[in-house]
Amino acid sequence: MADAHRLVVIGGDAAGMSAAAQARRLRPAAELEIVVLEQDGEVSYSACGIPYWVGGQVGGRHELIARTPAEFAAREITVQTGTRVVGIDLDAGHVVAGGGARFGYDHLVVGTGGRPSRPPIPGLDAPGVFGVHRLDDGAAVRAAIDAGARRGLVLGGGYIGLEMAEALQRRGLEVTVVLADPLPMQLLDADMGERVCAGMRGMGMAVHTDQAVREVLLDAAGRACGVRTDEGSYDADLVVLGLGMGPEVTLAAEAGLALGTTGAIDVDHSQRCRDHPEVFAAGDCAQTFSRITGEAAHVALGTHANKQGRVAGSVIGGRPARFPGVLGTALTKVGDLEIARTGLCTTQAEEAGFGYRAETIEATTRAGYFPGAEDMAVKLISERGSGRLLGAQVVGGPGSGKRIDVLATAIWAGMTAEDLAGSDLSYAPPFSPVYDPVAVAARAVSRTEQG
């Protein structure tokens, strides 16, 4: 391969492996050597599946691994696990790994992912405090439960916080959730967040809102045994962090790659770093943009990471590609309560300068008379005047959450509320009322617009 160009990928998860795989599809090994450097022992795994492994719905660690290094090697992609990159020399065109090994590159993909938020709280680094970022984190939580933990405390009320609260409860722990925000799921409007909070409390979880943690309490052995807020103290046998995710950009910043306004690596629509066109960044470490407002955004979701990695790999492989932006569509559950959102919430719409209208409707997941019909609420936000859909939120029982995909598709396509209200959605009593809640919500906000 003396005449082949070399692609070096830093980070072997969603963005990095998608870039490597797509580049290989387009360029054979004789033209492009591909080397992936990953600091951990596994690549191409589902971090999103960790709560379900902890909770027992997923049987084993191996089930969360999509492909092994050996499988990538069979496609002529070299993966070096246990290899931590400690520097990037942009002028020389090489990266430096721990131990001093150097890897020259013609193309570089930075896929360093996200960094879990860890505010400067005394005791946060103590034994018994667990993140949920890598497979080893999931293994550590499982080990703590197996060792006899009976009281679990979750800090944060976002996606990971809710999913881990459910996982701990499924394993028989008494669960307490403490968050600094007024409600869980801050990307929802307050009326929808209140439904989530009520649902969690209805499951028997203790949810304490508006309480910033001041310190992690330690026992005589120096192990976490609870937390203290201004309102009081809460005991625990293990503490799980679900405080959100920021971009991991230490390597990029030290190398001199430009960061955007969100603090993530600044890239164009082809995932190229604007100041170094031979370098690409994708996934949680890269800045992206809202499809609705065009403004810079940082959204840490595996869906975006895989797509951005594929765009970078396409361009490196010689095929033009552009990333089209994000709506931030996301879906989760806590117990039987499904929670979904896409586009802008009302606060975001207002901050973006939109005049907007919003309507929330109550409905059921199936025909009301059909067994298994569950309550659900759909909230739609549209632009005042044009009626263009800006955002949507869904909270309800089993069968409600995936309706967010219809709403995301409508927003992606630039449809108005009236367009969606008149669209040809399916009906059968086991699946939907005669007017699906999506259409009912669209008709409600459209009627508000006309009024």
C-alpha positions in Angstrom: 0.0 0.0 0.0 3.0 2.3 -0.5 1.0 4.5 -2.9 -2.3 4.4 -1.0 -3.5 7.4 0.9 -4.2 6.8 4.5 -7.3 7.7 6.5 -6.8 7.8 10.3 -9.9 7.8 12.4 -9.8 8.9 16.1 -12.6 7.1 17.9 -14.2 3.8 17.1 -17.9 4.3 17.8 -20.8 5.6 15.8 -19.3 8.5 13.9 -15.8 7.1 13.4 -16.8 3.6 12.3 -19.5 4.9 10.0 -16.9 7.1 8.3 -14.5 4.3 8.0 -17.0 1.8 6.7 -18.4 4.3 4.1 -14.9 5.3 2.9 -14.1 1.6 2.4 -17.2 1.0 0.4 -16.2 3.7 -2.0 -12.4 3.2 -2.1 -10.6 -0.2 -2.1 -7.6 -0.8 0.2 -5.2 -0.4 -2.7 -6.3 3.2 -2.9 -7.0 4.0 0.8 -5.6 2.5 3.9 -7.9 2.9 6.9 -6.7 2.9 10.5 -9.0 3.4 13.4 -7.5 4.3 16.8 -9.8 3.6 19.8 -8.8 4.1 23.5 -11.2 1.5 24.9 -11.4 -2.2 24.3 -14.5 -2.3 22.1 -15.7 -0.4 19.0 -19.0 0.0 17.3 -21.2 -0.5 20.4 -24.5 1.0 21.5 -24.1 3.3 24.4 -27.8 3.9 24.2 -28.4 0.3 25.1 -26.5 0.5 28.4 -29.5 1.4 30.6 -31.4 -1.6 29.2 -28.5 -3.9 29.8 -28.3 -2.6 33.4 -32.1 -3.1 33.7 -32.0 -6.7 32.5 -33.8 -6.3 29.2 -30.6 -6.9 27.3 -28.9 -10.2 28.2 -25.2 -9.4 27.9 -22.5 -6.9 27.0 -21.8 -8.6 23.7 -25.3 -7.9 22.5 -24.6 -4.2 22.5 -21.6 -4.6 20.1 -22.5 -4.3 16.5 -19.2 -5.3 15.0 -15.8 -6.4 16.4 -12.4 -5.4 15.3 -12.0 -8.7 13.6 -15.1 -8.1 11.5 -13.7 -4.7 10.4 -10.4 -6.3 9.6 -12.2 -8.7 7.3 -13.2 -5.5 5.4 -9.6 -4.3 5.4 -10.2 -1.7 8.1 -7.5 -1.8 10.8 -8.8 -1.2 14.3 -6.3 -0.7 17.1 -8.1 -0.8 20.5 -6.5 0.3 23.7 -4.8 3.1 21.7 -5.3 6.5 23.2 -4.4 9.5 20.9 -2.7 12.2 22.9 -1.9 14.7 20.2 -2.6 15.8 16.6 0.1 17.6 14.6 -1.8 19.4 11.8 1.3 20.8 10.2 3.1 17.4 10.0 -0.1 15.5 9.2 0.2 12.9 11.9 -1.4 11.9 15.2 0.5 10.8 18.3 -0.6 7.9 20.5 0.3 7.1 24.1 3.8 5.6 24.1 4.9 7.9 21.2 3.6 5.9 18.2 2.9 8.2 15.3 0.4 7.7 12.5 0.6 9.8 9.4 -2.6 10.7 7.6 -3.8 12.1 4.3 -7.3 12.4 5.7 -8.2 12.5 9.4 -11.6 12.0 11.0 -12.0 13.2 14.6 -14.8 11.2 16.3 -13.9 11.7 19.9 -17.6 11.8 20.9 -19.0 13.5 24.0 -17.9 14.2 27.5 -20.5 13.6 30.3 -21.1 16.7 32.3 -19.4 16.6 35.7 -19.9 19.8 37.6 -17.4 20.7 40.4 -19.4 19.0 43.2 -17.3 17.7 46.1 -17.3 13.9 46.2 -18.5 13.5 42.6 -15.4 11.4 41.7 -15.8 9.1 44.8 -16.3 5.3 44.5 -20.0 4.6 44.2 -20.7 7.4 41.7 -21.2 6.0 38.2 -21.4 7.6 34.8 -23.3 6.0 31.9 -21.0 6.5 28.9 -19.1 3.4 28.1 -19.7 -0.3 28.4 -17.4 -0.5 31.4 -19.7 2.0 33.1 -22.7 -0.3 32.6 -20.7 -3.2 33.9 -19.7 -1.3 37.0 -23.4 -0.3 37.8 -24.4 -3.9 37.3 -21.7 -5.1 39.7 -22.8 -2.6 42.4 -26.4 -3.9 42.1 -25.2 -7.5 42.3 -23.1 -6.7 45.3 -26.3 -5.7 47.2 -27.1 -2.0 46.4 -30.7 -1.4 47.3 -31.1 2.4 47.1 -30.3 4.1 43.8 -30.0 7.9 43.4 -30.0 9.4 39.9 -28.8 13.0 39.3 -30.5 14.6 36.3 -33.8 14.3 34.5 -32.8 14.0 30.9 -32.9 10.9 28.7 -30.1 9.0 30.5 -31.5 10.0 33.9 -34.9 8.7 33.1 -33.7 5.5 31.5 -31.3 4.7 34.4 -34.1 5.5 36.9 -36.2 2.9 35.2 -33.3 0.4 35.0 -32.6 0.7 38.7 -36.2 0.2 39.6 -36.5 -2.8 37.3 -33.6 -4.3 39.3 -35.5 -3.8 42.5 -33.9 -0.7 43.9 -35.6 2.1 45.7 -35.1 5.0 43.3 -34.6 8.7 44.0 -34.2 11.3 41.3 -32.7 14.7 42.1 -32.5 17.5 39.5 -31.6 21.1 39.6 -34.3 22.0 37.0 -37.9 22.6 37.7 -39.0 19.5 35.8 -37.5 16.5 34.1 -36.9 16.6 30.3 -36.1 20.3 29.9 -36.4 20.0 26.1 -40.2 19.6 26.7 -42.5 22.5 27.5 -43.5 22.7 31.2 -47.0 21.3 30.6 -45.5 18.2 29.0 -42.7 17.9 31.6 -45.3 17.9 34.4 -46.8 14.8 32.8 -43.5 13.1 32.9 -42.9 14.1 36.5 -46.3 12.9 37.6 -45.7 9.6 35.7 -42.4 9.0 37.5 -43.9 9.7 40.9 -46.8 7.4 40.0 -44.3 4.6 39.5 -43.1 5.1 43.0 -40.0 7.1 42.3 -39.1 10.0 44.6 -38.5 13.0 42.3 -37.0 16.1 43.9 -36.9 19.1 41.6 -35.3 22.6 41.8 -32.5 21.1 44.0 -28.9 21.5 42.9 -26.6 19.0 44.5 -24.0 20.7 46.8 -22.0 17.6 47.7 -21.9 13.9 47.4 -21.9 12.4 50.9 -19.3 9.8 51.8 -19.2 7.0 54.3 -16.3 6.1 56.6 -14.7 4.1 53.7 -14.9 7.1 51.4 -17.7 5.7 49.3 -20.7 7.6 48.1 -23.7 7.1 50.4 -26.0 10.0 49.3 -26.1 13.6 48.3 -26.9 16.9 50.0 -28.9 19.8 48.5 -30.0 23.0 50.1 -33.3 21.3 50.8 -32.0 18.2 52.6 -30.0 15.0 52.2 -30.9 11.8 50.3 -29.3 8.5 51.1 -28.2 6.0 48.5 -26.1 2.9 47.9 -25.1 4.1 44.5 -25.3 7.4 42.6 -25.8 7.5 38.8 -24.9 10.6 36.8 -27.3 11.7 34.1 -26.3 15.4 33.8 -26.1 15.7 30.1 -23.3 15.5 27.5 -20.9 18.1 26.0 -18.5 17.7 23.1 -15.1 16.1 23.8 -12.8 18.5 22.1 -9.6 18.5 24.2 -7.5 17.0 21.4 -9.0 19.2 18.7 -8.6 22.4 20.7 -5.0 21.6 21.7 -4.2 20.9 18.0 -5.6 24.3 17.0 -8.8 23.2 15.2 -11.4 25.9 15.4 -14.3 25.4 17.7 -17.8 26.8 17.0 -20.1 28.9 19.2 -21.4 25.7 20.9 -17.9 24.7 22.0 -17.9 21.8 19.5 -15.6 21.5 16.5 -16.6 23.9 13.7 -17.3 22.0 10.5 -19.1 22.8 7.2 -22.0 20.8 5.8 -19.6 18.1 4.4 -18.2 17.6 8.0 -14.9 19.2 7.0 -13.1 21.4 9.5 -13.3 24.9 8.1 -9.7 25.7 8.7 -8.2 22.3 7.8 -10.0 20.7 4.8 -8.1 17.4 5.2 -9.6 17.0 8.7 -13.2 16.0 9.3 -15.2 15.8 12.5 -18.4 14.0 13.2 -20.7 12.9 16.0 -20.9 14.4 19.5 -17.7 16.3 19.2 -18.8 18.2 16.1 -21.1 21.3 15.8 -24.1 21.0 13.6 -27.1 23.2 12.8 -30.8 23.4 13.2 -32.8 22.6 10.0 -35.5 25.0 11.1 -33.5 28.1 12.2 -30.1 27.4 10.5 -28.4 28.3 13.7 -25.5 26.4 15.2 -26.4 23.6 17.5 -24.9 20.7 19.5 -27.1 17.7 19.8 -25.6 14.5 21.1 -27.6 11.7 19.5 -26.4 8.5 17.9 -28.6 9.0 14.9 -26.8 12.2 14.0 -23.4 10.7 14.7 -23.9 7.8 12.3 -25.2 10.1 9.5 -22.4 12.6 10.0 -19.8 9.9 9.9 -21.3 8.5 6.7 -21.1 12.0 5.1 -17.5 12.4 6.1 -16.7 8.9 4.7 -18.5 9.6 1.4 -16.5 12.8 0.8 -13.2 11.1 1.7 -14.3 8.3 -0.7 -14.8 10.7 -3.5 -18.6 11.0 -3.5 -20.1 14.5 -2.7 -22.3 14.5 0.4 -23.8 17.1 2.7 -25.3 16.8 6.2 -28.8 18.4 6.1 -29.1 19.6 9.7 -31.0 18.3 12.7 -34.4 18.6 14.3 -33.3 16.9 17.5 -35.9 14.2 17.2 -35.6 11.9 20.2 -37.7 9.3 22.0 -37.4 7.6 25.4 -39.5 5.9 28.0 -39.7 5.6 31.8 -41.8 2.6 32.8 -44.8 2.5 30.4 -44.7 6.3 29.8 -43.3 7.1 26.4 -41.8 10.6 25.8 -40.9 12.1 22.4 -40.0 15.4 20.9 -38.8 17.0 17.7 -38.1 20.5 16.4 -38.5 23.5 18.6 -40.2 23.8 22.0 -42.0 27.1 22.7 -39.0 28.5 24.5 -36.7 27.7 21.6 -39.3 29.1 19.1 -39.4 32.4 21.0 -35.7 32.6 21.3 -35.4 32.1 17.6 -37.7 35.0 17.0 -40.8 33.1 15.7 -44.3 34.2 16.4 -45.9 30.9 17.2 -49.1 29.1 18.2 -49.2 26.0 20.3 -52.0 23.5 21.0 -52.0 20.4 23.2 -54.7 17.7 22.7 -55.7 14.7 24.8 -56.3 11.4 22.9 -55.8 7.6 23.1 -53.3 5.4 21.3 -56.1 3.2 19.9 -59.8 3.5 19.4 -61.2 4.3 22.9 -63.3 1.1 23.0 -60.4 -1.2 21.9 -58.6 -3.1 24.7 -55.2 -1.6 25.5 -56.1 2.0 24.6 -53.7 4.3 26.5 -54.0 8.0 27.2 -51.6 10.3 25.3 -51.1 14.0 24.8 -49.7 15.6 21.6 -48.5 19.2 21.5 -47.9 21.0 18.2 -46.1 24.3 17.7 -46.6 26.2 14.4 -45.4 29.5 13.0 -48.0 32.3 13.3 -49.2 33.4 9.9 -47.7 30.8 7.7 -48.9 27.8 9.8 -45.5 26.0 9.2 -44.9 23.3 11.8 -42.0 24.1 14.1 -42.1 21.5 16.8 -43.9 18.6 18.4 -44.0 16.7 21.7 -45.7 13.5 22.6 -46.2 12.0 26.1 -48.3 8.9 26.7 -48.7 5.2 27.2 -47.4 2.4 25.0 -48.0 3.1 21.3 -47.8 6.8 21.5 -44.1 7.7 21.2 -43.3 6.5 17.7 -45.9 8.9 16.3 -43.1 11.5 16.7 -41.7 10.2 13.4 -44.7 11.3 11.5 -44.4 14.7 13.1 -40.7 14.9 12.4 -41.2 14.0 8.8 -43.8 16.7 8.4 -41.5 19.3 10.0 -38.6 18.2 7.9 -40.7 18.6 4.7 -41.8 22.1 5.7 -45.5 21.1 5.9 -48.0 23.4 7.5 -50.4 22.3 10.3 -53.3 22.4 7.7 -51.3 20.1 5.4 -50.8 17.6 8.1 -54.4 17.8 9.3 -55.5 16.8 5.8 -52.9 14.1 5.2 -53.9 10.5 4.5 -53.0 8.8 7.8 -54.1 5.2 8.5 -56.9 4.0 10.7 -57.8 0.7 12.4 -59.1 0.4 15.9 -56.1 -1.7 17.2 -53.8 1.1 16.2 -55.5 4.5 16.2 -58.8 6.3 16.7 -60.5 7.2 13.4 -58.7 10.5 13.5 -55.2 9.8 14.6 -53.9 12.1 17.5 -51.3 13.5 15.1 -54.1 14.7 12.8 -56.2 15.9 15.7 -53.4 18.0 17.1 -52.6 19.4 13.6 -56.3 20.4 13.1 -56.3 22.0 16.5 -53.3 24.3 15.9 -54.5 25.0 12.4 -57.9 26.0 13.7 -56.1 28.3 16.2 -54.2 29.8 13.3 -57.4 30.4 11.3 -59.1 31.9 14.3 
